[in-house]
């Protein structure tokens, strides 16, 4: 991660966290404030509803009393007292209910049989046994009651009045329906919604009240009737159980206070926080650029200088634009590169000298061997001419043959050196590496099969899917031939020579392994140094040529060896 | 127990007031005056065959009629004979009878009306006219011909562009606005003597209580009757019953056990009908009491639970408050038995609450009509009017097959203002319990209308 990125992230994180903390604190305070307001509003509404219920109850009681005082009811009571037929009154409740704007009204005989029912006219003659209880109905207030209707059940605010006529009592039970329309008529504040769950008949009242919170709340209150409040994201809902005369749970009033205002305010806070956070991120971006331009530019220049030095430009110098730690670092870097250049020059000079020495030693060594027979042959010629002129011709012929052989030897040595000096640039073309490997091995087949030759087993493990590489086939063959020859030389007492090709990703590898004596780590390090050899008659150019070829092909060569365990050379070329 | 004198006086006064003495015309009748009538049903035709109400509007007359004792009486025919095979009938027409337009009634003028009426029942019937004699002939025996000729549809009428119905009855049509009003005037040349009333004005679909006569639909209307108005009730003449649209006899069987008819008659119908356990009313069949039963809700419940009856719907004629209340009560009774029934006005329902007005005083004919309606018309050939047991067995089979549930028989009820009186006809000793005959009515013009 770049320094600029780190600065950017640091500034951004600082701004965002700060904004988040502020937003969270403000949001929590607002939520707390709204919840307090909701509680107050609910309490106020409950109080208001209780007053409204009382008022409606009083109104219902007044209307039922008016119905009980009506001429028709009084006449009915008289007829009842006279044990007359009351069937003519069976629609009377409907008329009275209409007059008094009552949803429910029943005229009930002393034996609790319905004489007339406004809400279910067909029920005349059926019994309302609950009215037969020994209760002073006129002293009773208004209560909630489940009312059976033809199409189900309803909830009503009911009151009962008894009308005496002689020794008989006529009951007038009436009231108003407690339904959504009733709730709609109640004064509620904006954002407050009332719902009535009628706990009368599961088949009539759908279970779902529009939200899972409300449904759960109803279930909780049904299990244990009590006032409960639940809060969701959308609303806070308070459930108030409504009970009948016998304390049975008849309905649950749900007061839902919308939290839309709170949610809106929260969204505003979140939006503001997001905007401030976004601005913080933008600010961080600008600051990071500014800081980078002010703080990291010397460092980037220094890093660029380092990379240039690494690429070989030893004369690169870092600019020093300040006197702070970064400027000191640049100055130290420049001092270091100057020292490195001086050391490099000294080392090159020393290596050059060493190379010339090695070359001189090698040349001296290589040339000394043929020179010595030349000298002996010439001296032998001289002695033969002086001591045995009659045998001179014979000696001359032999000596000239030897001289020519040794001169040829010298020419070969000089040719090798010349070849190494004149390595041509590779002519790249698609090459089948396996084919080259087979050719390299075939060159030595005859030699291996010659009688008396040290037995060496050859193995070819060529991967079939390596494809072709861009290479100069002659140079590659030459390199592999050198490695094979090197392997033969490493196994004077025989062994196994293995050539293996393989492909790894975008590289093709060629391995040449022997089971010879192996090399020490020091020998491995110097193995590719020109004119370095571990063999008595080697020129030290074979592996140097191999490395030169591989290098010209943009490839790499490596060696793995342990004394006594053989050696493996591995060439990797770009596929 | 001895009653004091004042009590006897009071009782006598009460009896005098409650008995149909006013209908009998205890006061000497007077000619003249106009009678106003309000009917809740709107008439749309003056076709005599469509007159099924108990209130008789005497515009047209038949050759014969059936009196309150079920006997055939002469009207436009004064005498008749038939051959032993009942294939050939000869009628002598009443002389000096005129149509409302002044044309004399002759056998030739009676033939068209009779032919139309009789051809509907006897395709091979032929009628020959000669002077005042009519000969009705058929290839097969027609012993019931007199019953057929007594039906309102066999009235002798004529029509003209100016007059939709020209008959020979005591009243002639002076104004006819279908569905709205009908005005009649006394026919001075009526063969039976001019009626008491000068005119009759009938309004259809009007509110009750403001006319001299008005019909009272079933239901609790007694308390709204104006002071002094008396009610007249006919014999039960309309069957209210339940049928199953798809022949669901199991549902009808369960429902028949659940229905309690007594509250329906006493409360909903306000005693203006009788509980119906048979299809024909007792006065018509004479054996209806044999079908009486009591509700058995427990058995109905067992039946319902065994049959696993699903919810059903019961349709009733729309805009009929009384039948709606009956349907709702039936649904309530059904609910007690575990049958869920939803009453609804008309529509495609499992059950139907039907109204079946009697069209004749022939039990056999009415049973045949009912059998046709219930899809058992092919078996009605076994009915023999001369053998009441065949009628009983046939009706019993219809009930046992649960094709229909009779609920109640309704009477027709009319409110009659105190100034209206009915004079019993000379040939009868009492008022006709089946119909109100306007030709016998007269008004006390001293009283306020």
Interface residues (C-beta under 8 A of the other chain):
Chain A: X85 X87 X88 X89 X90 X91 X120 X121 X122 X123 X124 X125 X126 X150
Chain B: X219 X220 X222 X223 X263 X266 X267 X268 X270 X271 X325 X328 X329 X331 X332
